[in-house]
Amino acid sequence: MVHDTEDAADGTPPLVLAGLLANYNKFETHNPYSTRFAELDSQNTIRKLVICMNGTFETLRDGYAAIQNDLPEGWSIGGTLSYVGLGSLAGAKSASTAPTEDEAKALFTEQ
């Protein structure tokens, strides 16, 4: 299913399912999903898996960053002047407030 997808986001559900099945009882002697992943040698399929994982991770990272707001602030003249106490000269804006812990939990649950 992952191999036949056109968009990376469409490959997320089958990729998650395959990962869960490969890790379920993975210490048993015979897990057919884990065995199939270990024997996978098709470069096109592996490339498609990597693209789907990349899209999934980017979506999750962006969703987390939008809620947590912990990305580093970009460099600017106003930010530098504000750092040294001269923010009023550049008309520096106040920093955006991060959500409270309860709001963040609700947003993560919704995500």
C-alpha positions as CSV (number, residue, x, y, z in Angstrom):
1,M,0.0,0.0,0.0
2,V,2.9,2.4,0.8
3,H,4.5,1.6,-2.6
4,D,1.3,2.5,-4.5
5,T,0.7,5.9,-2.8
6,E,1.1,9.2,-4.7
7,D,1.4,11.5,-1.7
8,A,3.6,10.9,1.4
9,A,0.7,11.6,3.7
10,D,-1.4,8.8,2.2
11,G,1.4,6.3,3.2
12,T,1.3,7.1,6.9
13,P,-1.6,4.8,8.0
14,P,-0.2,1.6,6.2
15,L,3.3,2.4,7.4
16,V,2.1,2.7,11.0
17,L,0.2,-0.5,10.7
18,A,3.1,-2.4,9.2
19,G,5.4,-1.1,12.0
20,L,3.0,-2.2,14.7
21,L,2.6,-5.6,13.2
22,A,6.4,-6.0,12.8
23,N,6.9,-5.1,16.4
24,Y,4.1,-7.1,17.9
25,N,5.6,-10.2,19.6
26,K,8.9,-9.4,17.8
27,F,10.8,-11.7,20.1
28,E,8.9,-14.8,19.0
29,T,10.6,-17.2,16.7
30,H,8.5,-16.3,13.7
31,N,7.0,-12.9,13.0
32,P,6.1,-12.8,9.3
33,Y,6.0,-9.0,9.2
34,S,9.4,-8.6,10.8
35,T,10.8,-11.3,8.6
36,R,9.5,-9.6,5.5
37,F,11.0,-6.2,6.5
38,A,14.4,-7.9,7.2
39,E,14.3,-9.5,3.7
40,L,13.2,-6.4,1.8
41,D,15.7,-5.5,-0.9
42,S,13.6,-3.5,-3.5
43,Q,15.3,-0.1,-3.7
44,N,12.1,1.5,-5.1
45,T,10.0,0.3,-2.1
46,I,12.7,1.3,0.4
47,R,12.9,4.8,-1.2
48,K,9.1,5.1,-1.0
49,L,9.1,4.1,2.6
50,V,11.7,6.7,3.4
51,I,9.7,9.4,1.6
52,C,6.5,8.4,3.5
53,M,8.4,8.4,6.8
54,N,9.9,11.8,6.1
55,G,6.5,13.3,5.3
56,T,5.0,11.8,8.5
57,F,7.8,13.1,10.6
58,E,7.6,16.6,9.1
59,T,3.9,16.7,9.8
60,L,4.4,15.5,13.4
61,R,7.2,18.0,14.0
62,D,5.3,20.9,12.5
63,G,2.2,20.0,14.6
64,Y,4.3,19.8,17.8
65,A,6.1,23.1,17.0
66,A,2.8,24.9,16.4
67,I,1.6,23.8,19.8
68,Q,4.7,24.1,21.9
69,N,6.2,27.2,20.2
70,D,9.7,26.2,21.1
71,L,11.4,27.1,17.8
72,P,14.4,29.4,18.1
73,E,13.6,33.0,17.3
74,G,15.1,34.3,14.1
75,W,17.8,37.0,14.1
76,S,16.7,40.6,13.6
77,I,17.9,44.1,14.4
78,G,14.9,44.6,16.7
79,G,15.6,41.4,18.6
80,T,19.3,42.3,19.0
81,L,18.4,45.8,20.3
82,S,15.8,44.3,22.6
83,Y,18.5,41.8,23.9
84,V,20.8,44.6,25.0
85,G,17.9,46.7,26.5
86,L,17.3,49.1,23.5
87,G,14.1,47.4,22.2
88,S,12.2,50.7,22.4
89,L,14.4,52.2,19.7
90,A,13.4,49.5,17.2
91,G,9.8,49.1,18.4
92,A,10.4,45.5,19.4
93,K,7.2,43.4,19.8
94,S,6.5,41.4,22.9
95,A,7.1,37.7,22.6
96,S,4.1,35.5,21.9
97,T,2.9,33.6,24.9
98,A,3.1,29.8,24.9
99,P,-0.1,27.9,25.9
100,T,-0.5,26.9,29.5
101,E,0.2,23.3,30.4
102,D,-3.5,22.3,30.4
103,E,-4.0,24.0,27.0
104,A,-1.0,22.3,25.6
105,K,-2.2,18.9,26.8
106,A,-5.6,19.5,25.2
107,L,-4.0,20.5,21.9
108,F,-1.7,17.5,22.0
109,T,-4.6,15.2,22.7
110,E,-6.5,16.8,19.7
111,Q,-3.5,16.3,17.5
